[in-house]
Each structure stands twice: as C-alpha cells, then as structure tokens.
Amino acid sequence: MNNYSISDISEIVKISQHTLRYYEKIGLLTGVERNSKGRRSYSENDVNLLNFINCLRSTGMPIKQIKSYLDFMRMGDATIQERKRILSCHLEFMKKQVKNFENCCKILEYKMENYEKIEAEF
C-alpha cells in the first residue's frame, strides 16, 4: 500500500495542503496516519475518498452535506438508506443543473447563429 506525503496527495487529488488540513479539522477526512516524524501519511483509501469528495464538491454539494454523508458512511451498513437518500437528492439536483446548462447552451447557440447570419450579410 502506498503512503503519500501531504504534498504528494495535494498534487494527486488537486487539493491544496491548506484544504487537506481543513478537511481533517472538520472531520471530512479522518484517521490520517502519521509517520515516525509526525508528518501526515496518506493511504490509497484517502486518495479514493478525496477523489469522491472532489466529485461531490465539483457538482455543488455543500461541505455540510458531504460531512453528513461521510458520518453515515462511517457508521456502517445500518445507514445505507440515509446515504442513498443524500446521493439521490444530489443526483436530482445535478440532473436539474444539467438541464439548465443544456437550455443555456441552446440560447447561446441561437445567439451565435444570429451573429453568423448578420456577419454573412456584410
């Protein structure tokens, strides 16, 4: 199993070292090991979890909601329904966002077509 320093993990998952420390402080990231010198030592599981957190953050899930999800996850299989509910709600939010972006794309495409028509008249 690989062990990564905070600078390694920061590059791998594209999260600043400050954010990594913050995630630990608020309990998003727990159980980070320390090496013999007291420095953080991240595992492959940490990489996977941070990539998942990045996914949720990049799709607009608030940190508070991610924290709730991760707290439930750490409680084990008895919380699967709660976790499914959180992800289901977020998936619906994302689908609405995608539809909104698609509508915005159509509007921009319409505008571009109009500009092309105007330019062709010159």
MOPAC internal coordinates of N, CA, C and O (Angstrom, degrees):
PM7 1SCF
backbone

  N    0.0000 0     0.00 0     0.00 0    0    0    0
  C    1.4574 1     0.00 0     0.00 0    1    0    0
  C    1.5220 1   109.06 1     0.00 0    2    1    0
  O    1.2310 1   121.00 1   -46.52 1    3    2    1
  N    1.3304 1   115.70 1   133.48 1    3    2    1
  C    1.4583 1   120.62 1  -179.90 1    5    3    2
  C    1.5155 1   111.44 1   -76.66 1    6    5    3
  O    1.2310 1   121.16 1   -34.52 1    7    6    5
  N    1.3073 1   115.39 1   145.48 1    7    6    5
  C    1.4613 1   121.94 1   172.34 1    9    7    6
  C    1.5183 1   107.25 1  -120.14 1   10    9    7
  O    1.2310 1   120.98 1   -48.04 1   11   10    9
  N    1.3232 1   115.73 1   131.96 1   11   10    9
  C    1.4511 1   121.31 1  -175.21 1   13   11   10
  C    1.5165 1   110.43 1  -118.67 1   14   13   11
  O    1.2310 1   121.03 1   -37.15 1   15   14   13
  N    1.3191 1   115.64 1   142.85 1   15   14   13
  C    1.4600 1   120.84 1   173.68 1   17   15   14
  C    1.5260 1   108.30 1   -76.27 1   18   17   15
  O    1.2310 1   120.76 1    -8.63 1   19   18   17
  N    1.3186 1   116.14 1   171.37 1   19   18   17
  C    1.4673 1   119.45 1   179.62 1   21   19   18
  C    1.5266 1   110.55 1   -64.96 1   22   21   19
  O    1.2310 1   119.79 1   145.06 1   23   22   21
  N    1.3355 1   118.01 1   -34.94 1   23   22   21
  C    1.4671 1   119.15 1   178.26 1   25   23   22
  C    1.5295 1   110.80 1   -70.55 1   26   25   23
  O    1.2310 1   120.26 1   142.74 1   27   26   25
  N    1.3330 1   117.11 1   -37.26 1   27   26   25
  C    1.4719 1   120.63 1   176.91 1   29   27   26
  C    1.5268 1   110.29 1   -62.07 1   30   29   27
  O    1.2310 1   121.08 1   128.92 1   31   30   29
  N    1.3117 1   115.54 1   -51.08 1   31   30   29
  C    1.4655 1   120.13 1  -175.58 1   33   31   30
  C    1.5302 1   110.87 1   -64.87 1   34   33   31
  O    1.2310 1   120.87 1   144.75 1   35   34   33
  N    1.3308 1   115.95 1   -35.25 1   35   34   33
  C    1.4505 1   120.92 1   177.74 1   37   35   34
  C    1.5283 1   110.80 1   -59.43 1   38   37   35
  O    1.2310 1   120.56 1   136.46 1   39   38   37
  N    1.3230 1   116.53 1   -43.54 1   39   38   37
  C    1.4654 1   120.86 1   178.08 1   41   39   38
  C    1.5224 1   111.85 1   -70.12 1   42   41   39
  O    1.2310 1   120.31 1   138.63 1   43   42   41
  N    1.3169 1   117.01 1   -41.37 1   43   42   41
  C    1.4643 1   121.39 1  -176.16 1   45   43   42
  C    1.5252 1   111.60 1   -63.78 1   46   45   43
  O    1.2310 1   120.60 1   133.09 1   47   46   45
  N    1.3424 1   116.46 1   -46.91 1   47   46   45
  C    1.4714 1   119.39 1  -174.84 1   49   47   46
  C    1.5271 1   113.45 1  -101.11 1   50   49   47
  O    1.2310 1   121.03 1  -176.70 1   51   50   49
  N    1.3302 1   115.64 1     3.30 1   51   50   49
  C    1.4753 1   121.05 1   176.74 1   53   51   50
  C    1.5247 1   112.41 1    57.74 1   54   53   51
  O    1.2310 1   121.23 1  -132.63 1   55   54   53
  N    1.3385 1   115.26 1    47.37 1   55   54   53
  C    1.4606 1   122.45 1   175.75 1   57   55   54
  C    1.5285 1   106.56 1  -128.20 1   58   57   55
  O    1.2310 1   120.25 1   -43.09 1   59   58   57
  N    1.3145 1   117.14 1   136.91 1   59   58   57
  C    1.4620 1   119.34 1  -178.94 1   61   59   58
  C    1.5273 1   110.52 1   -65.74 1   62   61   59
  O    1.2310 1   121.09 1   -23.83 1   63   62   61
  N    1.3141 1   115.52 1   156.17 1   63   62   61
  C    1.4612 1   120.29 1   177.51 1   65   63   62
  C    1.5229 1   110.45 1   -61.69 1   66   65   63
  O    1.2310 1   120.77 1   143.19 1   67   66   65
  N    1.3143 1   116.13 1   -36.81 1   67   66   65
  C    1.4671 1   120.29 1   177.58 1   69   67   66
  C    1.5353 1   110.31 1   -60.33 1   70   69   67
  O    1.2310 1   120.41 1   135.74 1   71   70   69
  N    1.3313 1   116.81 1   -44.26 1   71   70   69
  C    1.4652 1   121.03 1   179.78 1   73   71   70
  C    1.5226 1   110.94 1   -65.50 1   74   73   71
  O    1.2310 1   120.26 1   140.72 1   75   74   73
  N    1.3193 1   117.10 1   -39.28 1   75   74   73
  C    1.4665 1   120.18 1   177.14 1   77   75   74
  C    1.5260 1   110.70 1   -59.42 1   78   77   75
  O    1.2310 1   120.67 1   134.80 1   79   78   77
  N    1.3127 1   116.33 1   -45.20 1   79   78   77
  C    1.4775 1   119.91 1   178.27 1   81   79   78
  C    1.5282 1   110.57 1   -63.40 1   82   81   79
  O    1.2310 1   120.84 1   139.55 1   83   82   81
  N    1.3319 1   116.00 1   -40.45 1   83   82   81
  C    1.4610 1   121.01 1   178.40 1   85   83   82
  C    1.5267 1   110.74 1   -62.68 1   86   85   83
  O    1.2310 1   120.00 1   135.74 1   87   86   85
  N    1.3269 1   117.61 1   -44.26 1   87   86   85
  C    1.4585 1   121.16 1   178.54 1   89   87   86
  C    1.5277 1   110.59 1   -59.63 1   90   89   87
  O    1.2310 1   120.17 1   142.65 1   91   90   89
  N    1.3103 1   117.28 1   -37.35 1   91   90   89
  C    1.4673 1   120.55 1   175.99 1   93   91   90
  C    1.5237 1   110.61 1   -66.71 1   94   93   91
  O    1.2310 1   121.12 1   134.89 1   95   94   93
  N    1.3183 1   115.47 1   -45.11 1   95   94   93
  C    1.4666 1   121.10 1  -177.08 1   97   95   94
  C    1.5271 1   112.08 1   -59.57 1   98   97   95
  O    1.2310 1   120.39 1   139.48 1   99   98   97
  N    1.3370 1   116.86 1   -40.52 1   99   98   97
  C    1.4701 1   119.94 1  -177.17 1  101   99   98
  C    1.5199 1   112.94 1   -90.03 1  102  101   99
  O    1.2310 1   120.18 1   176.61 1  103  102  101
  N    1.3291 1   117.25 1    -3.39 1  103  102  101
  C    1.4572 1   119.97 1   174.99 1  105  103  102
  C    1.5195 1   115.93 1    91.64 1  106  105  103
  O    1.2310 1   120.06 1  -168.82 1  107  106  105
  N    1.3380 1   117.48 1    11.18 1  107  106  105
  C    1.4635 1   118.25 1   173.98 1  109  107  106
  C    1.5200 1   109.63 1   -70.30 1  110  109  107
  O    1.2310 1   121.14 1   139.69 1  111  110  109
  N    1.2992 1   115.42 1   -40.31 1  111  110  109
  C    1.4521 1   122.55 1  -179.17 1  113  111  110
  C    1.5231 1   107.00 1  -114.23 1  114  113  111
  O    1.2310 1   120.83 1   -63.58 1  115  114  113
  N    1.3148 1   116.03 1   116.42 1  115  114  113
  C    1.4686 1   119.66 1  -177.31 1  117  115  114
  C    1.5236 1   110.16 1  -121.58 1  118  117  115
  O    1.2310 1   121.46 1   -19.86 1  119  118  117
  N    1.3085 1   114.81 1   160.14 1  119  118  117
  C    1.4570 1   120.40 1   173.43 1  121  119  118
  C    1.5138 1   115.33 1    69.58 1  122  121  119
  O    1.2310 1   120.15 1  -155.94 1  123  122  121
  N    1.3245 1   117.33 1    24.06 1  123  122  121
  C    1.4571 1   119.43 1   177.73 1  125  123  122
  C    1.5245 1   107.89 1   -67.90 1  126  125  123
  O    1.2310 1   121.34 1   -54.15 1  127  126  125
  N    1.3125 1   115.04 1   125.85 1  127  126  125
  C    1.4649 1   120.99 1  -178.64 1  129  127  126
  C    1.5245 1   110.27 1   -71.51 1  130  129  127
  O    1.2310 1   121.67 1   -18.76 1  131  130  129
  N    1.3107 1   114.41 1   161.24 1  131  130  129
  C    1.4685 1   121.46 1   173.72 1  133  131  130
  C    1.5228 1   107.86 1  -121.50 1  134  133  131
  O    1.2310 1   120.67 1   -37.29 1  135  134  133
  N    1.3218 1   116.32 1   142.71 1  135  134  133
  C    1.4591 1   119.33 1   177.55 1  137  135  134
  C    1.5322 1   110.01 1   -82.73 1  138  137  135
  O    1.2310 1   120.53 1     4.42 1  139  138  137
  N    1.3120 1   116.59 1  -175.58 1  139  138  137
  C    1.4686 1   121.13 1  -176.51 1  141  139  138
  C    1.5244 1   112.57 1   -63.23 1  142  141  139
  O    1.2310 1   120.52 1   158.55 1  143  142  141
  N    1.3251 1   116.62 1   -21.45 1  143  142  141
  C    1.4704 1   120.92 1   178.55 1  145  143  142
  C    1.5309 1   111.93 1   -93.42 1  146  145  143
  O    1.2310 1   120.73 1  -176.94 1  147  146  145
  N    1.3354 1   116.20 1     3.06 1  147  146  145
  C    1.4638 1   120.53 1   179.02 1  149  147  146
  C    1.5146 1   114.21 1    84.01 1  150  149  147
  O    1.2310 1   120.16 1  -171.45 1  151  150  149
  N    1.3161 1   117.30 1     8.55 1  151  150  149
  C    1.4639 1   121.03 1   179.82 1  153  151  150
  C    1.5305 1   110.12 1   -89.25 1  154  153  151
  O    1.2310 1   121.58 1   -31.80 1  155  154  153
  N    1.3175 1   114.59 1   148.20 1  155  154  153
  C    1.4599 1   119.78 1   179.70 1  157  155  154
  C    1.5293 1   110.43 1   -59.95 1  158  157  155
  O    1.2310 1   121.74 1   -37.67 1  159  158  157
  N    1.3298 1   114.28 1   142.33 1  159  158  157
  C    1.4592 1   121.48 1   178.55 1  161  159  158
  C    1.5288 1   107.50 1  -134.85 1  162  161  159
  O    1.2310 1   120.98 1   -73.01 1  163  162  161
  N    1.3180 1   115.72 1   106.99 1  163  162  161
  C    1.4542 1   121.98 1  -174.39 1  165  163  162
  C    1.5253 1   111.31 1   -91.05 1  166  165  163
  O    1.2310 1   121.15 1   -32.77 1  167  166  165
  N    1.3248 1   115.40 1   147.23 1  167  166  165
  C    1.4614 1   122.00 1  -178.17 1  169  167  166
  C    1.5296 1   110.66 1  -103.99 1  170  169  167
  O    1.2310 1   121.30 1    -5.34 1  171  170  169
  N    1.3049 1   115.12 1   174.66 1  171  170  169
  C    1.4631 1   121.23 1   175.05 1  173  171  170
  C    1.5321 1   110.05 1   -63.08 1  174  173  171
  O    1.2310 1   120.31 1   144.87 1  175  174  173
  N    1.3266 1   117.02 1   -35.13 1  175  174  173
  C    1.4721 1   120.39 1   175.85 1  177  175  174
  C    1.5197 1   111.08 1   -62.23 1  178  177  175
  O    1.2310 1   120.33 1   141.91 1  179  178  177
  N    1.3405 1   116.98 1   -38.09 1  179  178  177
  C    1.4659 1   120.75 1   176.57 1  181  179  178
  C    1.5268 1   110.63 1   -63.71 1  182  181  179
  O    1.2310 1   120.71 1   139.33 1  183  182  181
  N    1.3361 1   116.25 1   -40.67 1  183  182  181
  C    1.4674 1   120.95 1   177.32 1  185  183  182
  C    1.5302 1   109.37 1   -58.61 1  186  185  183
  O    1.2310 1   120.47 1   131.40 1  187  186  185
  N    1.3231 1   116.70 1   -48.60 1  187  186  185
  C    1.4689 1   120.90 1  -179.30 1  189  187  186
  C    1.5238 1   111.67 1   -61.68 1  190  189  187
  O    1.2310 1   120.60 1   136.48 1  191  190  189
  N    1.3212 1   116.46 1   -43.52 1  191  190  189
  C    1.4631 1   120.09 1   179.97 1  193  191  190
  C    1.5246 1   110.55 1   -65.06 1  194  193  191
  O    1.2310 1   120.18 1   136.28 1  195  194  193
  N    1.3090 1   117.27 1   -43.72 1  195  194  193
  C    1.4679 1   120.36 1   179.81 1  197  195  194
  C    1.5220 1   111.48 1   -65.20 1  198  197  195
  O    1.2310 1   119.77 1   143.78 1  199  198  197
  N    1.3147 1   118.05 1   -36.22 1  199  198  197
  C    1.4704 1   120.18 1   175.18 1  201  199  198
  C    1.5259 1   110.95 1   -64.18 1  202  201  199
  O    1.2310 1   120.65 1   141.52 1  203  202  201
  N    1.3321 1   116.35 1   -38.48 1  203  202  201
  C    1.4665 1   120.64 1   176.97 1  205  203  202
  C    1.5290 1   110.33 1   -65.81 1  206  205  203
  O    1.2310 1   120.46 1   135.38 1  207  206  205
  N    1.3290 1   116.72 1   -44.62 1  207  206  205
  C    1.4689 1   120.70 1   177.17 1  209  207  206
  C    1.5258 1   109.76 1   -59.42 1  210  209  207
  O    1.2310 1   120.20 1   135.98 1  211  210  209
  N    1.3291 1   117.23 1   -44.02 1  211  210  209
  C    1.4689 1   121.01 1   177.32 1  213  211  210
  C    1.5223 1   111.40 1   -57.83 1  214  213  211
  O    1.2310 1   120.97 1   137.41 1  215  214  213
  N    1.3166 1   115.75 1   -42.59 1  215  214  213
  C    1.4633 1   120.85 1   178.89 1  217  215  214
  C    1.5216 1   110.26 1   -59.06 1  218  217  215
  O    1.2310 1   120.79 1   130.34 1  219  218  217
  N    1.3214 1   116.09 1   -49.66 1  219  218  217
  C    1.4641 1   120.19 1  -179.08 1  221  219  218
  C    1.5239 1   111.28 1   -64.15 1  222  221  219
  O    1.2310 1   120.28 1   136.72 1  223  222  221
  N    1.3328 1   117.06 1   -43.28 1  223  222  221
  C    1.4674 1   120.71 1   179.53 1  225  223  222
  C    1.5251 1   111.10 1   -63.37 1  226  225  223
  O    1.2310 1   120.43 1   136.16 1  227  226  225
  N    1.3309 1   116.78 1   -43.84 1  227  226  225
  C    1.4646 1   119.72 1  -176.74 1  229  227  226
  C    1.5200 1   112.14 1   -67.86 1  230  229  227
  O    1.2310 1   120.22 1   162.41 1  231  230  229
  N    1.3224 1   117.19 1   -17.59 1  231  230  229
  C    1.4700 1   120.44 1   178.06 1  233  231  230
  C    1.5231 1   111.67 1  -101.83 1  234  233  231
  O    1.2310 1   120.66 1  -168.88 1  235  234  233
  N    1.3322 1   116.35 1    11.12 1  235  234  233
  C    1.4583 1   120.06 1   170.51 1  237  235  234
  C    1.5128 1   116.50 1    94.64 1  238  237  235
  O    1.2310 1   119.19 1  -171.72 1  239  238  237
  N    1.3168 1   119.15 1     8.28 1  239  238  237
  C    1.4648 1   119.03 1   178.68 1  241  239  238
  C    1.5283 1   108.99 1   -75.12 1  242  241  239
  O    1.2310 1   120.29 1   -52.10 1  243  242  241
  N    1.3252 1   117.04 1   127.90 1  243  242  241
  C    1.4673 1   120.16 1   178.75 1  245  243  242
  C    1.5392 1   111.61 1   -65.77 1  246  245  243
  O    1.2310 1   121.18 1   -30.01 1  247  246  245
  N    1.3164 1   115.34 1   149.99 1  247  246  245
  C    1.4681 1   120.57 1   179.95 1  249  247  246
  C    1.5212 1   110.99 1   -56.60 1  250  249  247
  O    1.2310 1   120.03 1   140.42 1  251  250  249
  N    1.3213 1   117.54 1   -39.58 1  251  250  249
  C    1.4651 1   120.78 1  -179.93 1  253  251  250
  C    1.5291 1   111.18 1   -58.62 1  254  253  251
  O    1.2310 1   120.40 1   139.62 1  255  254  253
  N    1.3034 1   116.83 1   -40.38 1  255  254  253
  C    1.4657 1   121.29 1   179.39 1  257  255  254
  C    1.5335 1   110.79 1   -71.25 1  258  257  255
  O    1.2310 1   120.63 1   140.77 1  259  258  257
  N    1.3301 1   116.39 1   -39.23 1  259  258  257
  C    1.4689 1   119.81 1   176.35 1  261  259  258
  C    1.5230 1   109.16 1   -61.59 1  262  261  259
  O    1.2310 1   120.53 1   138.03 1  263  262  261
  N    1.3137 1   116.59 1   -41.97 1  263  262  261
  C    1.4709 1   121.27 1   179.25 1  265  263  262
  C    1.5240 1   109.98 1   -60.42 1  266  265  263
  O    1.2310 1   119.93 1   135.53 1  267  266  265
  N    1.3129 1   117.73 1   -44.47 1  267  266  265
  C    1.4709 1   121.05 1   177.77 1  269  267  266
  C    1.5164 1   110.45 1   -59.01 1  270  269  267
  O    1.2310 1   120.79 1   133.11 1  271  270  269
  N    1.3193 1   116.10 1   -46.89 1  271  270  269
  C    1.4647 1   120.32 1   179.76 1  273  271  270
  C    1.5252 1   110.43 1   -58.64 1  274  273  271
  O    1.2310 1   120.32 1   131.25 1  275  274  273
  N    1.3333 1   117.00 1   -48.75 1  275  274  273
  C    1.4598 1   120.61 1  -177.84 1  277  275  274
  C    1.5231 1   112.24 1   -66.19 1  278  277  275
  O    1.2310 1   120.39 1   144.67 1  279  278  277
  N    1.3341 1   116.85 1   -35.33 1  279  278  277
  C    1.4657 1   119.72 1   175.49 1  281  279  278
  C    1.5257 1   110.28 1   -61.59 1  282  281  279
  O    1.2310 1   120.97 1   134.84 1  283  282  281
  N    1.3330 1   115.75 1   -45.16 1  283  282  281
  C    1.4692 1   119.44 1   176.99 1  285  283  282
  C    1.5258 1   110.73 1   -61.91 1  286  285  283
  O    1.2310 1   120.63 1   137.52 1  287  286  285
  N    1.3309 1   116.40 1   -42.48 1  287  286  285
  C    1.4583 1   120.52 1  -179.34 1  289  287  286
  C    1.5320 1   110.59 1   -58.42 1  290  289  287
  O    1.2310 1   120.89 1   138.37 1  291  290  289
  N    1.3038 1   115.90 1   -41.63 1  291  290  289
  C    1.4691 1   120.20 1  -178.27 1  293  291  290
  C    1.5246 1   112.68 1   -71.10 1  294  293  291
  O    1.2310 1   120.58 1   163.67 1  295  294  293
  N    1.3369 1   116.49 1   -16.33 1  295  294  293
  C    1.4656 1   120.44 1   177.95 1  297  295  294
  C    1.5264 1   111.97 1   -80.84 1  298  297  295
  O    1.2310 1   120.61 1   166.46 1  299  298  297
  N    1.3383 1   116.43 1   -13.54 1  299  298  297
  C    1.4519 1   119.50 1   176.10 1  301  299  298
  C    1.5143 1   114.62 1    99.72 1  302  301  299
  O    1.2310 1   121.97 1     9.97 1  303  302  301
  N    1.3261 1   113.83 1  -170.03 1  303  302  301
  C    1.4632 1   121.77 1  -172.53 1  305  303  302
  C    1.5276 1   114.64 1   -62.64 1  306  305  303
  O    1.2310 1   119.70 1   159.34 1  307  306  305
  N    1.3017 1   118.18 1   -20.66 1  307  306  305
  C    1.4680 1   120.37 1   179.64 1  309  307  306
  C    1.5298 1   111.82 1   -65.47 1  310  309  307
  O    1.2310 1   120.16 1   167.20 1  311  310  309
  N    1.3377 1   117.30 1   -12.80 1  311  310  309
  C    1.4688 1   121.17 1  -177.37 1  313  311  310
  C    1.5258 1   113.23 1  -108.39 1  314  313  311
  O    1.2310 1   120.62 1  -164.76 1  315  314  313
  N    1.3031 1   116.41 1    15.24 1  315  314  313
  C    1.4698 1   119.24 1  -177.10 1  317  315  314
  C    1.5310 1   111.27 1   -58.10 1  318  317  315
  O    1.2310 1   119.66 1   138.17 1  319  318  317
  N    1.3088 1   118.25 1   -41.83 1  319  318  317
  C    1.4695 1   120.83 1  -179.35 1  321  319  318
  C    1.5273 1   111.39 1   -60.33 1  322  321  319
  O    1.2310 1   120.27 1   137.14 1  323  322  321
  N    1.3284 1   117.10 1   -42.86 1  323  322  321
  C    1.4666 1   120.59 1   178.85 1  325  323  322
  C    1.5183 1   110.53 1   -63.53 1  326  325  323
  O    1.2310 1   120.53 1   137.48 1  327  326  325
  N    1.3281 1   116.58 1   -42.52 1  327  326  325
  C    1.4627 1   120.49 1  -179.97 1  329  327  326
  C    1.5206 1   110.90 1   -65.50 1  330  329  327
  O    1.2310 1   120.56 1   137.97 1  331  330  329
  N    1.3304 1   116.53 1   -42.03 1  331  330  329
  C    1.4634 1   120.23 1   177.54 1  333  331  330
  C    1.5279 1   110.62 1   -61.18 1  334  333  331
  O    1.2310 1   120.48 1   139.22 1  335  334  333
  N    1.3139 1   116.68 1   -40.78 1  335  334  333
  C    1.4670 1   120.54 1   179.66 1  337  335  334
  C    1.5297 1   110.78 1   -62.03 1  338  337  335
  O    1.2310 1   120.44 1   135.03 1  339  338  337
  N    1.3342 1   116.76 1   -44.97 1  339  338  337
  C    1.4692 1   120.51 1   179.69 1  341  339  338
  C    1.5260 1   110.30 1   -61.29 1  342  341  339
  O    1.2310 1   120.62 1   132.03 1  343  342  341
  N    1.3348 1   116.42 1   -47.97 1  343  342  341
  C    1.4640 1   119.30 1  -178.27 1  345  343  342
  C    1.5232 1   111.76 1   -68.35 1  346  345  343
  O    1.2310 1   120.29 1   143.42 1  347  346  345
  N    1.3240 1   117.06 1   -36.58 1  347  346  345
  C    1.4591 1   120.94 1   178.78 1  349  347  346
  C    1.5322 1   110.83 1   -62.92 1  350  349  347
  O    1.2310 1   120.79 1   134.39 1  351  350  349
  N    1.3205 1   116.09 1   -45.61 1  351  350  349
  C    1.4743 1   120.04 1   178.52 1  353  351  350
  C    1.5249 1   110.54 1   -61.87 1  354  353  351
  O    1.2310 1   120.97 1   138.00 1  355  354  353
  N    1.3220 1   115.76 1   -42.00 1  355  354  353
  C    1.4655 1   118.85 1  -179.43 1  357  355  354
  C    1.5258 1   110.88 1   -68.06 1  358  357  355
  O    1.2310 1   120.09 1   141.51 1  359  358  357
  N    1.3016 1   117.43 1   -38.49 1  359  358  357
  C    1.4595 1   120.80 1   177.68 1  361  359  358
  C    1.5285 1   110.52 1   -61.31 1  362  361  359
  O    1.2310 1   120.25 1   138.71 1  363  362  361
  N    1.3302 1   117.12 1   -41.29 1  363  362  361
  C    1.4634 1   120.38 1   177.15 1  365  363  362
  C    1.5300 1   110.76 1   -63.44 1  366  365  363
  O    1.2310 1   120.49 1   138.34 1  367  366  365
  N    1.3349 1   116.68 1   -41.66 1  367  366  365
  C    1.4648 1   121.27 1   175.82 1  369  367  366
  C    1.5312 1   109.89 1   -58.26 1  370  369  367
  O    1.2310 1   120.85 1   133.98 1  371  370  369
  N    1.3311 1   115.98 1   -46.02 1  371  370  369
  C    1.4662 1   120.43 1  -179.46 1  373  371  370
  C    1.5204 1   111.56 1   -62.78 1  374  373  371
  O    1.2310 1   120.07 1   138.67 1  375  374  373
  N    1.3145 1   117.48 1   -41.33 1  375  374  373
  C    1.4660 1   121.00 1   179.62 1  377  375  374
  C    1.5283 1   110.83 1   -62.16 1  378  377  375
  O    1.2310 1   120.58 1   140.93 1  379  378  377
  N    1.3334 1   116.50 1   -39.07 1  379  378  377
  C    1.4676 1   120.06 1   176.64 1  381  379  378
  C    1.5250 1   110.25 1   -65.07 1  382  381  379
  O    1.2310 1   120.60 1   140.46 1  383  382  381
  N    1.3327 1   116.45 1   -39.54 1  383  382  381
  C    1.4597 1   120.77 1   178.12 1  385  383  382
  C    1.5315 1   110.56 1   -63.19 1  386  385  383
  O    1.2310 1   120.33 1   136.16 1  387  386  385
  N    1.3193 1   116.97 1   -43.84 1  387  386  385
  C    1.4651 1   121.39 1   179.16 1  389  387  386
  C    1.5280 1   109.52 1   -60.14 1  390  389  387
  O    1.2310 1   120.62 1   135.05 1  391  390  389
  N    1.3265 1   116.43 1   -44.95 1  391  390  389
  C    1.4717 1   120.00 1   179.49 1  393  391  390
  C    1.5270 1   110.66 1   -61.98 1  394  393  391
  O    1.2310 1   120.77 1   138.99 1  395  394  393
  N    1.3167 1   116.13 1   -41.01 1  395  394  393
  C    1.4552 1   120.39 1   177.79 1  397  395  394
  C    1.5275 1   110.88 1   -62.65 1  398  397  395
  O    1.2310 1   120.27 1   135.31 1  399  398  397
  N    1.3393 1   117.09 1   -44.69 1  399  398  397
  C    1.4666 1   120.61 1   177.92 1  401  399  398
  C    1.5302 1   110.98 1   -62.33 1  402  401  399
  O    1.2310 1   120.32 1   139.76 1  403  402  401
  N    1.3173 1   117.00 1   -40.24 1  403  402  401
  C    1.4659 1   120.20 1   178.75 1  405  403  402
  C    1.5245 1   110.25 1   -61.64 1  406  405  403
  O    1.2310 1   120.51 1   137.84 1  407  406  405
  N    1.3379 1   116.64 1   -42.16 1  407  406  405
  C    1.4692 1   120.11 1   177.82 1  409  407  406
  C    1.5244 1   110.74 1   -64.17 1  410  409  407
  O    1.2310 1   120.38 1   138.63 1  411  410  409
  N    1.3079 1   116.89 1   -41.37 1  411  410  409
  C    1.4682 1   120.38 1   178.02 1  413  411  410
  C    1.5240 1   110.77 1   -63.94 1  414  413  411
  O    1.2310 1   120.18 1   141.04 1  415  414  413
  N    1.3111 1   117.27 1   -38.96 1  415  414  413
  C    1.4677 1   120.99 1   177.18 1  417  415  414
  C    1.5246 1   110.18 1   -60.68 1  418  417  415
  O    1.2310 1   120.28 1   137.25 1  419  418  417
  N    1.3153 1   117.08 1   -42.75 1  419  418  417
  C    1.4650 1   120.61 1   179.24 1  421  419  418
  C    1.5238 1   111.23 1   -61.56 1  422  421  419
  O    1.2310 1   120.84 1   138.92 1  423  422  421
  N    1.3204 1   116.00 1   -41.08 1  423  422  421
  C    1.4673 1   120.15 1   178.58 1  425  423  422
  C    1.5269 1   110.31 1   -63.60 1  426  425  423
  O    1.2310 1   120.45 1   134.82 1  427  426  425
  N    1.3203 1   116.74 1   -45.18 1  427  426  425
  C    1.4633 1   120.17 1   179.53 1  429  427  426
  C    1.5251 1   111.36 1   -65.36 1  430  429  427
  O    1.2310 1   120.34 1   140.02 1  431  430  429
  N    1.3220 1   116.95 1   -39.98 1  431  430  429
  C    1.4652 1   120.12 1   177.47 1  433  431  430
  C    1.5262 1   110.74 1   -61.98 1  434  433  431
  O    1.2310 1   120.40 1   139.16 1  435  434  433
  N    1.3307 1   116.85 1   -40.84 1  435  434  433
  C    1.4664 1   121.66 1   177.62 1  437  435  434
  C    1.5334 1   109.99 1   -60.91 1  438  437  435
  O    1.2310 1   120.67 1   134.83 1  439  438  437
  N    1.3216 1   116.33 1   -45.17 1  439  438  437
  C    1.4610 1   120.65 1   178.91 1  441  439  438
  C    1.5241 1   110.79 1   -61.46 1  442  441  439
  O    1.2310 1   120.59 1   135.12 1  443  442  441
  N    1.3304 1   116.47 1   -44.88 1  443  442  441
  C    1.4611 1   120.60 1  -179.67 1  445  443  442
  C    1.5291 1   110.87 1   -61.56 1  446  445  443
  O    1.2310 1   120.62 1   138.42 1  447  446  445
  N    1.3167 1   116.42 1   -41.58 1  447  446  445
  C    1.4704 1   120.16 1   178.10 1  449  447  446
  C    1.5287 1   110.53 1   -60.79 1  450  449  447
  O    1.2310 1   120.81 1   138.23 1  451  450  449
  N    1.3207 1   116.05 1   -41.77 1  451  450  449
  C    1.4648 1   119.82 1   178.54 1  453  451  450
  C    1.5234 1   111.21 1   -63.20 1  454  453  451
  O    1.2310 1   120.37 1   137.71 1  455  454  453
  N    1.3174 1   116.90 1   -42.29 1  455  454  453
  C    1.4635 1   120.24 1   178.60 1  457  455  454
  C    1.5266 1   110.74 1   -63.74 1  458  457  455
  O    1.2310 1   120.31 1   140.95 1  459  458  457
  N    1.3210 1   117.00 1   -39.05 1  459  458  457
  C    1.4658 1   120.28 1   178.55 1  461  459  458
  C    1.5273 1   111.11 1   -64.47 1  462  461  459
  O    1.2310 1   120.57 1   141.73 1  463  462  461
  N    1.3185 1   116.52 1   -38.27 1  463  462  461
  C    1.4772 1   120.48 1   177.54 1  465  463  462
  C    1.5284 1   110.17 1   -64.55 1  466  465  463
  O    1.2310 1   120.78 1   137.10 1  467  466  465
  N    1.3168 1   116.12 1   -42.90 1  467  466  465
  C    1.4724 1   120.81 1  -179.88 1  469  467  466
  C    1.5235 1   109.82 1   -64.28 1  470  469  467
  O    1.2310 1   120.36 1   136.12 1  471  470  469
  N    1.3300 1   116.92 1   -43.88 1  471  470  469
  C    1.4676 1   120.69 1   179.33 1  473  471  470
  C    1.5238 1   111.37 1   -63.86 1  474  473  471
  O    1.2310 1   120.42 1   144.34 1  475  474  473
  N    1.3266 1   116.80 1   -35.66 1  475  474  473
  C    1.4706 1   120.31 1  -178.89 1  477  475  474
  C    1.5310 1   111.05 1   -67.09 1  478  477  475
  O    1.2310 1   120.07 1   154.99 1  479  478  477
  N    1.3132 1   117.46 1   -25.01 1  479  478  477
  C    1.4554 1   121.83 1  -179.63 1  481  479  478
  C    1.5273 1   111.85 1   -75.53 1  482  481  479
  O    1.2310 1   120.06 1   161.22 1  483  482  481
  N    1.3362 1   117.49 1   -18.78 1  483  482  481
  C    1.4702 1   120.03 1  -179.49 1  485  483  482
  C    1.4510 1   111.37 1   -74.34 1  486  485  483
  O    1.2310 1   120.10 1   180.00 1  487  486  485

